[in-house]
Amino acid sequence: MRRTFIKSLVAISAMTVAAAAFAQQAAVFRVTTIPEEAATEQTRKFGPIVKYLESKLGQKVEFIPVSDYPAAVEALVNKQVDMVWFGGFTHVQANVRSGGKIIPIAQREEDTRFQSVFIAKPDSGIKSLADLKGKQVSFGSQSSTSGHLMPRSFLLDAKIDPDKDFKRVAYSGAHDATIASVVSGKVDAAALDITVWNKFVKEGKVTDKEAIVFHTTPGYYNYNWSVHADMPAAQRERVTKAILDIDPKTPEGKEILDLNRATRYIATKPENYKGIEAAARSAGLLK
Protein backbone atom coordinates (compact mmCIF):
# COMPACT_ATOMS: atom_id res chain seq x y z
CA MET A 1 0.00 0.00 0.00
CA ARG A 2 2.87 2.36 0.91
CA ARG A 3 4.53 1.59 -2.42
CA THR A 4 1.29 2.38 -4.27
CA PHE A 5 0.93 5.63 -2.34
CA ILE A 6 4.46 6.70 -3.26
CA LYS A 7 3.83 5.87 -6.91
CA SER A 8 0.70 8.00 -6.82
CA LEU A 9 2.60 10.91 -5.32
CA VAL A 10 5.29 10.62 -8.02
CA ALA A 11 2.63 10.51 -10.74
CA ILE A 12 0.81 13.54 -9.32
CA SER A 13 4.10 15.43 -9.00
CA ALA A 14 5.00 14.66 -12.61
CA MET A 15 1.58 15.83 -13.79
CA THR A 16 1.92 19.03 -11.78
CA VAL A 17 5.34 19.76 -13.28
CA ALA A 18 4.04 19.04 -16.79
CA ALA A 19 1.00 21.27 -16.24
CA ALA A 20 3.19 24.08 -14.93
CA ALA A 21 5.52 23.76 -17.91
CA PHE A 22 2.57 23.84 -20.29
CA ALA A 23 1.11 26.91 -18.57
CA GLN A 24 4.47 28.66 -18.73
CA GLN A 25 4.79 27.86 -22.42
CA ALA A 26 1.26 29.06 -23.14
CA ALA A 27 2.01 32.31 -21.31
CA VAL A 28 4.74 33.17 -23.84
CA PHE A 29 3.65 34.86 -27.06
CA ARG A 30 6.02 33.79 -29.83
CA VAL A 31 6.75 35.87 -32.91
CA THR A 32 8.87 35.18 -35.99
CA THR A 33 9.47 36.51 -39.49
CA ILE A 34 10.50 35.29 -42.89
CA PRO A 35 14.31 35.72 -42.92
CA GLU A 36 14.46 38.27 -45.73
CA GLU A 37 17.65 39.80 -44.34
CA ALA A 38 20.60 38.69 -42.21
CA ALA A 39 19.84 37.26 -38.74
CA THR A 40 21.42 40.23 -36.96
CA GLU A 41 19.18 42.62 -38.88
CA GLN A 42 16.08 40.56 -38.07
CA THR A 43 16.86 40.77 -34.35
CA ARG A 44 17.52 44.51 -34.58
CA LYS A 45 14.30 45.16 -36.50
CA PHE A 46 11.96 43.13 -34.34
CA GLY A 47 13.45 43.77 -30.88
CA PRO A 48 11.49 47.00 -30.26
CA ILE A 49 8.13 45.58 -31.42
CA VAL A 50 8.62 42.54 -29.15
CA LYS A 51 9.18 44.89 -26.19
CA TYR A 52 6.13 46.94 -27.22
CA LEU A 53 3.87 43.88 -27.52
CA GLU A 54 4.94 42.70 -24.06
CA SER A 55 3.70 45.95 -22.56
CA LYS A 56 0.43 45.88 -24.50
CA LEU A 57 -0.40 42.18 -24.10
CA GLY A 58 0.76 41.86 -20.50
CA GLN A 59 2.73 38.68 -21.18
CA LYS A 60 6.22 37.63 -22.18
CA VAL A 61 6.88 37.93 -25.92
CA GLU A 62 9.77 36.12 -27.62
CA PHE A 63 11.22 36.59 -31.09
CA ILE A 64 12.06 33.15 -32.52
CA PRO A 65 14.30 33.38 -35.63
CA VAL A 66 13.92 30.69 -38.29
CA SER A 67 16.39 29.44 -40.89
CA ASP A 68 14.42 29.98 -44.09
CA TYR A 69 11.06 30.98 -45.57
CA PRO A 70 9.49 27.48 -45.49
CA ALA A 71 10.40 27.22 -41.79
CA ALA A 72 8.39 30.39 -41.07
CA VAL A 73 5.40 28.86 -42.89
CA GLU A 74 5.62 25.59 -40.96
CA ALA A 75 6.09 27.39 -37.63
CA LEU A 76 2.67 29.06 -37.86
CA VAL A 77 0.88 26.17 -39.54
CA ASN A 78 2.01 23.87 -36.70
CA LYS A 79 1.34 26.56 -34.05
CA GLN A 80 4.95 26.62 -32.89
CA VAL A 81 4.67 30.42 -32.95
CA ASP A 82 1.68 32.70 -32.45
CA MET A 83 2.32 35.33 -35.11
CA VAL A 84 4.50 35.70 -38.21
CA TRP A 85 5.57 38.61 -40.37
CA PHE A 86 4.92 37.04 -43.78
CA GLY A 87 5.42 38.18 -47.34
CA GLY A 88 2.27 37.89 -49.44
CA PHE A 89 3.39 34.60 -50.98
CA THR A 90 4.43 32.95 -47.71
CA HIS A 91 1.08 34.01 -46.24
CA VAL A 92 -0.67 32.29 -49.16
CA GLN A 93 1.54 29.19 -48.80
CA ALA A 94 0.75 28.96 -45.08
CA ASN A 95 -2.97 29.42 -45.70
CA VAL A 96 -3.05 26.67 -48.34
CA ARG A 97 -0.83 24.41 -46.23
CA SER A 98 -3.13 24.82 -43.20
CA GLY A 99 -6.37 24.32 -45.09
CA GLY A 100 -7.39 27.97 -44.88
CA LYS A 101 -6.58 28.57 -41.21
CA ILE A 102 -4.15 31.51 -41.47
CA ILE A 103 -5.58 34.98 -40.85
CA PRO A 104 -3.85 38.21 -41.94
CA ILE A 105 -4.50 40.89 -39.31
CA ALA A 106 -2.37 43.92 -40.22
CA GLN A 107 -0.06 45.25 -42.89
CA ARG A 108 2.00 48.37 -43.45
CA GLU A 109 0.32 51.10 -45.45
CA GLU A 110 3.13 50.57 -47.97
CA ASP A 111 2.02 46.96 -48.50
CA THR A 112 -1.10 48.07 -50.37
CA ARG A 113 1.06 49.27 -53.27
CA PHE A 114 4.29 47.31 -52.98
CA GLN A 115 6.83 47.03 -55.80
CA SER A 116 9.93 45.07 -56.81
CA VAL A 117 12.97 46.40 -58.61
CA PHE A 118 15.36 44.80 -61.10
CA ILE A 119 18.97 45.89 -60.71
CA ALA A 120 22.20 45.51 -62.69
CA LYS A 121 25.65 47.04 -62.88
CA PRO A 122 25.57 50.46 -64.60
CA ASP A 123 27.93 49.30 -67.37
CA SER A 124 26.12 45.99 -67.98
CA GLY A 125 24.21 47.20 -71.02
CA ILE A 126 20.99 45.92 -69.44
CA LYS A 127 18.28 48.57 -69.77
CA SER A 128 15.04 46.58 -70.00
CA LEU A 129 13.54 43.21 -69.09
CA ALA A 130 14.13 42.05 -72.67
CA ASP A 131 17.86 42.59 -72.18
CA LEU A 132 17.85 39.86 -69.51
CA LYS A 133 17.60 37.11 -72.13
CA GLY A 134 20.78 35.04 -72.12
CA LYS A 135 21.92 36.57 -68.81
CA GLN A 136 22.58 35.18 -65.34
CA VAL A 137 19.81 36.47 -63.08
CA SER A 138 19.25 36.11 -59.33
CA PHE A 139 16.05 36.11 -57.33
CA GLY A 140 15.89 36.04 -53.52
CA SER A 141 14.28 33.11 -51.75
CA GLN A 142 12.11 30.91 -53.94
CA SER A 143 9.25 31.69 -51.51
CA SER A 144 9.79 35.45 -51.60
CA THR A 145 6.94 37.58 -52.95
CA SER A 146 8.94 40.67 -53.90
CA GLY A 147 12.18 38.80 -54.60
CA HIS A 148 10.82 35.99 -56.76
CA LEU A 149 7.08 35.39 -57.27
CA MET A 150 6.01 38.83 -58.48
CA PRO A 151 9.17 39.56 -60.52
CA ARG A 152 8.74 36.15 -62.19
CA SER A 153 5.05 36.86 -62.77
CA PHE A 154 5.77 40.21 -64.43
CA LEU A 155 8.52 38.59 -66.54
CA LEU A 156 6.05 35.96 -67.76
CA ASP A 157 3.57 38.75 -68.57
CA ALA A 158 6.33 40.27 -70.73
CA LYS A 159 6.72 36.91 -72.52
CA ILE A 160 10.04 36.19 -70.82
CA ASP A 161 10.39 32.75 -69.21
CA PRO A 162 13.28 32.76 -66.72
CA ASP A 163 13.72 28.98 -66.94
CA LYS A 164 14.04 29.08 -70.72
CA ASP A 165 15.34 32.54 -71.57
CA PHE A 166 17.98 33.13 -68.88
CA LYS A 167 21.45 31.62 -69.06
CA ARG A 168 21.20 30.79 -65.36
CA VAL A 169 18.68 31.36 -62.58
CA ALA A 170 20.10 31.75 -59.06
CA TYR A 171 18.42 32.12 -55.67
CA SER A 172 20.29 34.20 -53.10
CA GLY A 173 17.99 33.42 -50.16
CA ALA A 174 17.64 37.03 -48.96
CA HIS A 175 17.37 40.55 -50.38
CA ASP A 176 20.70 41.81 -49.03
CA ALA A 177 22.43 38.78 -50.54
CA THR A 178 20.68 39.54 -53.84
CA ILE A 179 22.24 43.00 -53.97
CA ALA A 180 25.64 41.54 -53.11
CA SER A 181 25.36 39.01 -55.94
CA VAL A 182 25.06 41.84 -58.49
CA VAL A 183 27.72 44.07 -56.92
CA SER A 184 30.19 41.17 -56.77
CA GLY A 185 29.50 40.18 -60.38
CA LYS A 186 28.19 36.70 -59.53
CA VAL A 187 25.13 37.48 -61.66
CA ASP A 188 24.31 40.03 -64.33
CA ALA A 189 21.04 41.22 -62.80
CA ALA A 190 18.61 40.52 -59.98
CA ALA A 191 15.17 41.27 -58.56
CA LEU A 192 14.34 42.33 -55.00
CA ASP A 193 12.12 44.21 -52.56
CA ILE A 194 12.07 47.95 -53.39
CA THR A 195 12.15 48.96 -49.70
CA VAL A 196 15.33 46.98 -49.04
CA TRP A 197 16.93 48.53 -52.12
CA ASN A 198 15.94 52.04 -51.01
CA LYS A 199 17.27 51.32 -47.52
CA PHE A 200 20.65 50.20 -48.88
CA VAL A 201 20.88 53.31 -51.08
CA LYS A 202 19.89 55.64 -48.22
CA GLU A 203 22.44 54.08 -45.86
CA GLY A 204 25.20 54.19 -48.48
CA LYS A 205 25.58 50.42 -48.56
CA VAL A 206 25.34 50.46 -52.37
CA THR A 207 26.15 53.27 -54.81
CA ASP A 208 25.10 53.99 -58.40
CA LYS A 209 28.61 53.00 -59.46
CA GLU A 210 27.93 49.47 -58.16
CA ALA A 211 24.33 48.85 -59.21
CA ILE A 212 21.30 50.70 -60.57
CA VAL A 213 17.58 50.05 -60.99
CA PHE A 214 16.61 49.48 -64.62
CA HIS A 215 13.02 48.33 -64.07
CA THR A 216 10.36 48.84 -61.38
CA THR A 217 7.28 46.62 -61.35
CA PRO A 218 3.63 47.69 -61.02
CA GLY A 219 2.22 47.65 -57.48
CA TYR A 220 0.73 44.71 -55.59
CA TYR A 221 -0.27 43.72 -52.03
CA ASN A 222 2.54 42.25 -49.98
CA TYR A 223 3.64 41.73 -46.36
CA ASN A 224 1.36 41.20 -43.37
CA TRP A 225 1.21 40.03 -39.78
CA SER A 226 -0.60 36.67 -39.72
CA VAL A 227 -1.97 34.49 -36.91
CA HIS A 228 -3.53 31.03 -36.76
CA ALA A 229 -7.33 30.80 -36.80
CA ASP A 230 -7.16 28.68 -33.62
CA MET A 231 -5.97 31.68 -31.63
CA PRO A 232 -8.83 32.74 -29.31
CA ALA A 233 -10.79 35.64 -30.81
CA ALA A 234 -10.19 37.88 -27.79
CA GLN A 235 -6.42 37.35 -28.03
CA ARG A 236 -6.47 38.04 -31.77
CA GLU A 237 -8.34 41.30 -31.16
CA ARG A 238 -5.82 42.37 -28.51
CA VAL A 239 -2.88 41.62 -30.78
CA THR A 240 -4.45 43.36 -33.77
CA LYS A 241 -5.31 46.45 -31.74
CA ALA A 242 -1.77 46.60 -30.32
CA ILE A 243 -0.25 46.61 -33.80
CA LEU A 244 -2.74 49.11 -35.24
CA ASP A 245 -2.16 51.40 -32.25
CA ILE A 246 1.58 51.80 -32.93
CA ASP A 247 1.86 55.59 -33.05
CA PRO A 248 4.51 57.29 -35.21
CA LYS A 249 4.22 60.38 -33.00
CA THR A 250 5.73 58.57 -30.01
CA PRO A 251 9.47 57.74 -29.79
CA GLU A 252 8.63 54.05 -29.29
CA GLY A 253 6.25 53.93 -32.24
CA LYS A 254 8.60 55.88 -34.51
CA GLU A 255 11.45 53.47 -33.78
CA ILE A 256 9.29 50.42 -34.56
CA LEU A 257 7.94 51.90 -37.78
CA ASP A 258 11.30 53.23 -38.99
CA LEU A 259 12.98 49.86 -38.42
CA ASN A 260 10.21 48.12 -40.34
CA ARG A 261 10.18 50.70 -43.14
CA ALA A 262 6.59 51.68 -42.41
CA THR A 263 4.59 54.88 -42.04
CA ARG A 264 1.88 53.05 -40.06
CA TYR A 265 0.11 49.69 -39.76
CA ILE A 266 -3.41 49.29 -41.11
CA ALA A 267 -5.98 46.50 -41.03
CA THR A 268 -5.92 43.96 -43.83
CA LYS A 269 -8.10 41.07 -45.02
CA PRO A 270 -7.70 37.70 -46.80
CA GLU A 271 -9.13 39.07 -50.07
CA ASN A 272 -6.08 41.31 -50.47
CA TYR A 273 -3.93 38.24 -51.15
CA LYS A 274 -6.07 36.56 -53.79
CA GLY A 275 -4.03 38.27 -56.51
CA ILE A 276 -0.81 36.85 -55.03
CA GLU A 277 -2.36 33.37 -54.96
CA ALA A 278 -3.50 33.70 -58.59
CA ALA A 279 -0.03 34.85 -59.67
CA ALA A 280 1.59 31.93 -57.81
CA ARG A 281 -0.69 29.39 -59.45
CA SER A 282 -0.22 30.95 -62.89
CA ALA A 283 3.59 30.89 -62.46
CA GLY A 284 3.44 27.23 -61.40
CA LEU A 285 4.75 27.99 -57.91
CA LEU A 286 1.60 26.91 -56.08
CA LYS A 287 -0.47 23.80 -56.78
N, C-alpha and C positions, 0 to 999 in steps of 0.2 A: 504494500500500500504506500509506504514511504517513497519507494522507487517511482511509483506511478505519479505521486504528488510532485516529486522533483521534476519528472519529465514534463508535467503539465506547466510547472513554473517556467521551465526553459522555453517551452513552446509559446507561452504567453509573452515572455520577454522578447523572444524573436519577433513575434507579431507586432509588438509595441515598437520595437526598433525599426522594423520595416515600414510601419505606418508613419512613424515620425520622419523617416527618410523620404517617403512619398510626399508627405505634407510639405516638407522643406523644398523638395523639387518643384512641387506645384506652385509654391510661393514665389518662385523665380520666373520672371518674364524674360524669355530668350529672343534675341533679335539677331538676324544675320543679313547679308547682302550678297548679290552676285559679285564675284571678285573682279570687277572691271578695271581695277588699278592694283598697284603693288599692295601687299599686306600692311605695310607701315602706313600707307595713305588711307586705307580702309579704317584702321584703328583711329587715326587722327580725325577723319571725317565724322565717324559715328560716335566717338567718345562723348561729345557734348550733348547729343540727342539722347544717349543712354542715361546720362545724369539728369537731364530734363524729365524724361519719362518716369524715372524713379520718384521724383518729387511730385509728379502729377498723379501717378498710379498708386503711390503709397506702398510700393513693394520693390524688392531688389530686381534690377534689370541687368542682364548680361549680354554683351556682344560676343557672338560665337562665330569666328571666321571659318569659312569653308574653302576647300581647295580649288573648286572649279564651279562653273555654272550649273551643271547637272546636280552637283551636291547640294546647291541651294534649293533646287527644285525638290529633291528627295527629302530634304530636311523639313520642309513645310508639309509636303504630302503625308509624311510619316509622323507629323506632329512632334518632331524633335526640337523644333523652335516654334515660337508663337507668332512671329511676324517677320516678313522678308521684304527687303527693298529689291524688287524685281525690275528687269527690263520688260517691255511689252511682250516679247516673245517668250521669255522664261515664265512670265505670268500665265500665258496661254498654255505652255507645255505643262505647268503644274496643274492647271485647271483640267486639262484633258486627262493627265495622268491620274488625277484624283476622282475622276468621274463627275466633274463639275462642282467640286467642293472648295474652291479657292475664291475668296472674295476680295476684290480691290477696294480699299477704303479711302485712299488719298493719293494725290499726285502733285507734283509741282505745277505751277501755272505754266511753266515752260514746256511741260510734257503734253500740252494740248496742241502744240505746233512744233514738234521736235524735228530736227534735220540731221542728216549725215553729210560728211564732206569726203571727197576723194582728194588725196594729196600726192605730190610727186616732187622730185628735185627740180629746181627752176630751170636747169639746163637739160632736162630729160627729153624735151621735144613733145611731151604729152600735154595736150591742151583741151582734149575732150574725151568723153567716154569711148568714142570710136578708136581713139589712139591707143587704147589699152590692148587691142587685139595683138597677140603675139608677145605680150609682155608678162613679166612675173609680178603678180599682184597679191597683196596680203589683206585678209580680213582679220577681225579680232578673234573672239571665241566663236565656234560654230553656232552656239546658242545665243549670241548677241543680237539684239534687235538693230541697234544703230551701227554696229560693227560688222554685221554679216547679212541678216535676213533682209532688211530694207534696201541696203545697197545692191544686193543680189537681185531683189525684186525689180528695182528701177533699171538695172542692167538688162534684165530679161525683157522689160517693157521697151527698151531701146534696141531690141533684137540682138543683144550680145549675151552669149551663153558662156559664163566663166569656165565651165568644165570643158568646153570645146574650143573657145576662142582665145583663152589665155595660154601662154607658154607653161606657166606653173601657177597653181593656187596654193597659197600658204595661209596658215592660221596662227596668229601671234599669241592668242589667249587673253590679251588685255589691250586696252586702248593705248596706254603709254608704250607698251612693247611694239604696237603697230607703228607709232611715230618713229621709234628707234630703228625699226626695220627699213624704213625709207631713208632716214638720215645716214644710216650705216652702209646703204647700198645693197642690202640683202635682197631687196625687191625693187621694182621700178616704180610702183605706185601702191596705194593702200586706201582703205575706207575706214572711217571711224566716227565716233560721237562728236558732234560739233562743239559741245560744251567742254569736252576734254581738250580738243584742239585749241579753242579760244583761251582756256586756262593756261596751256603751255606757252602760247604766244604772249599772253599778258605777263606771265612770270619770267619770260626770257629764256625758257627752257628749249625753245626752238626759234630760229630766225628765218627770215625769207631768203637767206643764202643757203639754208639747209633743206627747206621744203616749203611748198606753197600749195594753196587750195586751187584746183583747176575745175572742180565741179561741186555744187551744193545741191542736194536733193530737195524735192518738194517736202512739205511738212506731213507729219503723222503723229498719232498718239504714241507715247512711250512709257517711261518708268512709272511705277506705283508702289505704294506700301500695300502688301496683301496679307490676309490672315486666313486661317482655316475656318470653314463653316461650322465646325464643331465647337468653336470658341463660344462661350455663353454670350448671349446678345448684350447683356449689361456691360460685360467686359469689353466687347467690341465697340460699344458706344463710347465708353470711357477713353479707350485708346484712340479712336477716331477724333473725338473732341480734343484730346491732348495735342494731337498733330495739327489739327486745323487751327488751334489757338496759338500756335507758335507766332510770336509777334515781332516783326522786323524792327519795331521801334524800341525794343528792349535790348540791352547788351547781349543777354543770353540768346534771345531769338535771332538777333542779327548774326551772331557767331554760327549758330546752327544752319541758318539759311545760306550764309556766305560759303561755308564749307561744302554745302551740298548744291551749290550753284543754283540757288532758287531765290525768287522774289517772295514767294509765299506758297503754302500748301493749300490745295482746294479739294473739295470732294470729287470723287470719280465714280464710275459705274461700269459693270461688266460690258455693256454695249460699246464702250469706247474702244475695246480691244478686238472687236469682231473683224475689223479691217486687217489687223495684224494676223489674226488666225487665217483669214482668207489668203493673205499674201504668202503665209507659210505653207499652206496646202498647195497653192498654185506653183510655188517654187520647189515643191517636192520635199520640204523639210519637216512636214507634219503629216502623219497618216492616221 
